[in-house]
């Protein structure tokens, strides 16, 4: 609200853009909270694998809102201010509001950086974002980063407009802010789309599954391991394994139960495990589906 008041008093386009940006951010946080709550619902007859992908859907909606509302309104407002420049009034209130907002956004950004830094481990930042299965963590980081960049651009735009006596610069700042939001939205939409469609578990998880199954004395070979995330911390896995020919039906069932129990102990994120006894030749013939290993 303070940004809208400052925009009304000073006539600054970039301040109005920042006000819209703050509204979009607030709405996005509500959507993400709702998505996380909806994703925590237990599986039922209608959704036997649970509701975990709710968070992926709402993350995609957040990306669309950033692009349509945040970037769209910013670029439109900036263009209008460029072709029909409005004389700017005293910039003092703009500087005060931007300064307070920068402190608050900076504190939020540091928290998001610390949390994501702890979650990524030894991975690089971009690699961690690309492989993360929980979009709510990096969406907050991206939004806070875009917010800080937008505040800096708005401050420069307000200052330059007064320093050079050209109000069009303020409109240009709005367009730049819109470009930043648009770029962030495209990256977030790309990552959320991949999760929404379905992404395999990490190579380390697949390798661990192969190791556990292959270590069983009755398993001759692990033909394939196919995984898909049904939630950030929930993985469905389908395994094709070649058992000793002498294994009876009853012994096979008992061994599969043992293997499943061992997999669950080592990797609790495996929410659903399907093991199919299958000879290597049959498995090779049936590899029309894409494999995750």
Protein Blocks (a to p, Z undefined) as FASTA:
>chain_A
ZZmmmmmmnopaklmmmmmmmmmmmmmmmmmmmmmmmmmpccdfklmnojklmmmmmmmm
mmmmmmmmmmmmmmmmmmmmmmmccddddfklmmmmmmmmmmmmmmmmmmmmmmmmmmnm
macfklmmmmpcblklmmmmmmmmmmmmmmmmmmmmmmmmmmnopaklmmmmmmmmmmmm
mmmmmmmmmmmmmmmnopcddfklmmmmmmmmmmpmklmbdfbdcdddfbfkbccddddd
dddfklcfklmmmmmmmmmmmmmmmmmmlmbccdddddfklmmmmmmbccfZZ
